[in-house]
Amino acid sequence: MPMIALAAALVFSGQTTTPPAQRPGSNLTRDLNSAPPSGLATPPAASTAVPTPTPTPTPAPTAGATQALPPIGQTPAASPRPAPATSSAPRTTQTLPPIGQSPAATTRPTTATRPQTPAPTTTAPQATAPQPTPTAPAATPPAAAPAPAALDAAAIASLPFSIQLPAGLTITPARAGANASIYRVQRGQQTLLMIYAGPSSQFPIYDGETVRAGGRASVVVTEGSRRLAMEHLFQRAADPKEIHVWIASVEGADRDLAERIGQSIDVK
């Protein structure tokens, strides 16, 4: 019966063993009867005379295939693990610096510079020298109107007013509008008295007392102990409608002379 149990254990494990060759002086029946009475036979130790059956080489597992279990009582061989996929790029292992030493500056890989397209060169237009432009002849300023000439004795007699003019003084006319005239009583280039003859005057010019006498209105001012008639206004029925006489800005004896000439004027 022990021999039958050993055969059954071998059949159950799926492995066939070849009975060992008999050693000289051994009894197969005795060896078999010396096996343990257990239902499962344990493989004999390496030191026993019975050799360990050689396992049939198992083919390498393929993807999707079921891995075969090892025989009962045999330590399963370490299943081969697939080798980790290795990256094509080499890994760089950074070496840590010794304790107390600052890490060296990390060298960054140089970035590949893209070739720059040269900027298109544009040829600047050459500045041409300005051509001299013909200079137009300067416009001739209009000739200044000649200064009006002083009135002669006949022209003074035809004026719309009468005047007592001392020797050395002149009367010079000046246009003041379409229907008006201005006369200057002068000694050389100095004006002593102004006379307006026209439709409407700007009487009064000076501030003072207005006195009406002898057909005229006079503005009288007081300077110290003297009273001076600074301007006079005459009104007429015919043109010119108004004749306005006023003393110019003069002082001293010229002012007294201008005041006497103004007092001598009367309308015709």
C-alpha positions in Angstrom: 0.0 0.0 0.0 2.7 2.6 0.6 3.9 2.1 -2.9 0.4 2.7 -4.3 0.2 5.9 -2.2 3.4 7.2 -3.6 2.3 6.5 -7.2 -1.0 8.3 -6.5 0.9 11.4 -5.2 3.0 11.5 -8.3 0.1 11.2 -10.6 -1.8 14.0 -8.7 1.1 16.4 -9.0 1.2 15.9 -12.8 4.8 14.8 -12.9 6.0 11.4 -13.8 9.1 10.1 -12.2 11.3 7.3 -13.2 12.0 4.9 -10.4 15.5 5.3 -9.2 18.0 2.6 -10.1 18.6 0.2 -7.4 21.8 0.6 -5.5 23.8 -2.4 -4.9 22.8 -4.1 -1.7 19.4 -2.1 -1.4 15.9 -3.5 -1.4 13.3 -1.6 -3.4 10.5 -3.1 -1.4 12.3 -2.2 1.8 12.8 1.4 0.7 9.2 1.8 -0.3 7.9 0.3 2.9 10.1 2.8 4.9 8.2 5.8 3.4 6.0 7.7 5.9 2.4 6.5 6.1 1.1 10.0 5.1 -1.3 10.3 2.2 1.0 12.8 0.6 4.6 11.8 0.1 7.2 14.4 0.8 10.0 14.5 -1.6 13.1 12.8 -0.2 15.9 15.1 1.1 19.0 15.7 -0.9 20.9 13.4 1.4 18.6 10.4 0.7 19.4 7.9 -1.9 16.3 8.6 -3.9 17.2 11.4 -6.5 15.0 14.4 -6.8 12.9 14.2 -10.0 14.0 16.8 -12.6 11.1 19.1 -13.3 10.1 19.6 -16.8 11.1 23.1 -18.0 8.1 25.4 -18.1 7.8 27.6 -21.2 8.1 31.4 -20.5 4.7 33.0 -19.8 3.2 35.0 -22.6 0.8 37.9 -22.5 -2.7 36.6 -21.7 -1.5 33.0 -20.7 -2.2 31.5 -17.3 0.9 30.8 -15.2 1.2 27.0 -14.3 1.3 26.2 -10.6 4.4 24.5 -9.3 4.1 20.9 -8.2 2.9 20.2 -4.7 5.7 20.4 -2.1 8.0 22.4 -4.5 8.8 26.0 -3.8 7.6 28.1 -6.7 10.3 29.7 -8.6 10.5 33.4 -8.6 8.4 34.6 -11.4 10.4 36.8 -13.7 9.2 40.4 -13.6 9.1 42.4 -16.8 12.0 44.7 -17.1 11.0 48.3 -16.6 10.7 50.3 -19.7 13.7 52.4 -20.2 13.5 55.8 -21.7 15.5 56.5 -24.8 16.9 59.7 -23.2 19.7 59.0 -20.7 18.9 60.0 -17.1 21.2 62.4 -15.5 21.9 61.8 -11.8 22.7 64.9 -10.0 25.4 64.4 -7.4 24.7 66.2 -4.1 27.5 68.3 -2.8 29.2 67.4 0.5 27.6 68.7 3.7 28.5 72.3 4.3 29.4 73.1 0.7 27.1 75.2 -1.4 25.9 73.5 -4.5 27.7 74.5 -7.7 25.8 76.6 -10.2 23.6 74.4 -12.4 24.6 74.6 -15.9 21.5 74.9 -18.1 21.6 73.4 -21.5 22.1 76.0 -24.1 19.1 76.8 -26.0 19.4 76.4 -29.7 19.1 79.8 -31.3 17.0 80.1 -34.3 18.8 81.7 -37.2 17.5 85.2 -37.6 16.4 86.4 -40.9 18.3 89.5 -41.7 16.1 92.6 -42.0 15.6 93.7 -45.5 17.9 96.6 -46.2 16.2 99.5 -47.7 18.2 102.1 -49.5 17.4 105.5 -48.1 16.7 108.0 -50.9 19.5 110.3 -51.2 18.6 113.9 -50.4 18.9 116.1 -53.4 20.2 119.5 -52.9 17.3 122.0 -53.2 17.3 123.9 -56.4 17.5 127.6 -55.8 14.1 129.1 -56.6 14.1 132.3 -58.4 13.6 135.1 -56.0 10.7 137.3 -57.0 11.6 141.0 -57.0 10.4 142.6 -53.8 7.2 144.5 -54.2 7.8 148.2 -54.3 5.9 149.8 -51.4 3.5 152.4 -52.6 4.9 155.8 -52.4 3.8 157.6 -49.3 1.3 160.3 -49.9 3.0 163.7 -49.7 2.2 165.7 -46.6 -0.5 168.2 -47.3 0.8 171.7 -47.9 -0.1 174.6 -45.7 -2.9 176.8 -46.8 -2.1 180.1 -48.5 -3.9 183.3 -47.7 -6.6 182.7 -50.4 -7.4 179.2 -49.1 -7.6 180.6 -45.5 -10.0 183.3 -46.7 -12.3 180.6 -48.2 -12.6 178.6 -45.0 -16.1 178.4 -43.3 -14.8 180.3 -40.3 -12.6 183.3 -39.7 -9.3 183.2 -37.7 -6.7 185.6 -36.6 -3.4 183.9 -37.4 -0.2 185.4 -35.9 2.9 185.5 -38.1 5.0 182.4 -38.3 2.0 180.1 -37.9 0.4 178.0 -40.6 -2.9 176.1 -41.1 -2.6 172.6 -42.6 -5.6 170.6 -43.7 -6.2 166.9 -43.0 -9.1 164.7 -44.2 -11.3 163.4 -41.4 -14.1 161.8 -43.5 -16.3 162.1 -46.5 -17.9 165.3 -45.4 -15.5 166.5 -42.7 -12.1 168.2 -42.5 -9.6 168.8 -39.8 -7.2 171.7 -39.7 -4.0 172.0 -37.6 -2.7 175.4 -36.5 1.1 174.8 -36.3 4.3 176.5 -35.7 6.8 174.4 -37.6 6.0 170.7 -36.6 4.3 171.6 -33.3 0.5 171.7 -33.2 -1.1 174.4 -31.1 -4.8 174.2 -32.0 -7.2 171.8 -33.7 -10.2 172.7 -35.7 -13.0 170.3 -36.9 -15.5 171.2 -39.6 -18.1 168.6 -40.3 -21.6 167.2 -39.6 -21.0 166.0 -36.0 -18.2 166.6 -33.6 -17.1 165.0 -30.3 -17.7 168.0 -28.1 -16.9 168.2 -25.3 -13.4 166.8 -25.0 -12.3 168.5 -21.7 -14.0 168.5 -18.3 -15.0 171.9 -17.1 -17.7 174.5 -17.0 -19.8 174.9 -20.2 -20.5 178.5 -21.0 -22.8 179.6 -23.8 -22.1 183.1 -25.3 -21.8 184.8 -28.7 -23.4 181.9 -30.6 -21.1 179.2 -29.2 -20.6 176.9 -26.3 -17.3 177.0 -24.5 -15.7 174.7 -21.9 -13.9 176.9 -19.3 -11.4 175.6 -16.7 -9.9 177.4 -13.8 -6.1 177.2 -13.2 -5.1 179.2 -10.2 -6.4 182.7 -10.7 -6.9 182.3 -14.4 -9.9 181.0 -16.4 -9.0 179.4 -19.8 -11.4 178.5 -22.6 -10.2 175.0 -23.6 -12.6 174.4 -26.5 -15.5 176.0 -28.4 -18.4 174.6 -30.4 -20.1 176.5 -33.3 -23.3 175.3 -34.9 -24.5 176.4 -38.4 -27.5 176.0 -40.6 -25.4 175.2 -43.7 -22.6 172.6 -44.1 -20.5 172.1 -42.2 -23.1 172.0 -39.4 -20.6 172.1 -36.6 -17.2 173.7 -36.1 -15.3 172.4 -33.1 -12.1 174.1 -31.8 -9.9 172.8 -29.0 -6.4 173.5 -27.6 -3.7 170.9 -28.2 -1.6 169.4 -25.4 0.8 172.3 -25.0 2.1 174.0 -21.9 3.3 177.5 -20.8 3.4 180.3 -23.4 2.3 178.0 -26.2 -0.9 177.2 -24.3 -1.7 180.8 -23.8 -1.1 181.5 -27.5 -3.4 178.6 -28.5 -6.1 179.9 -26.2 -6.0 183.4 -27.8 -6.2 182.0 -31.3 -9.2 179.9 -30.4 -11.0 182.9 -28.9 -10.5 184.7 -32.2 -12.3 182.1 -34.3 -15.9 182.8 -35.5 -18.2 181.2 -38.1 -19.1 182.9 -41.4 
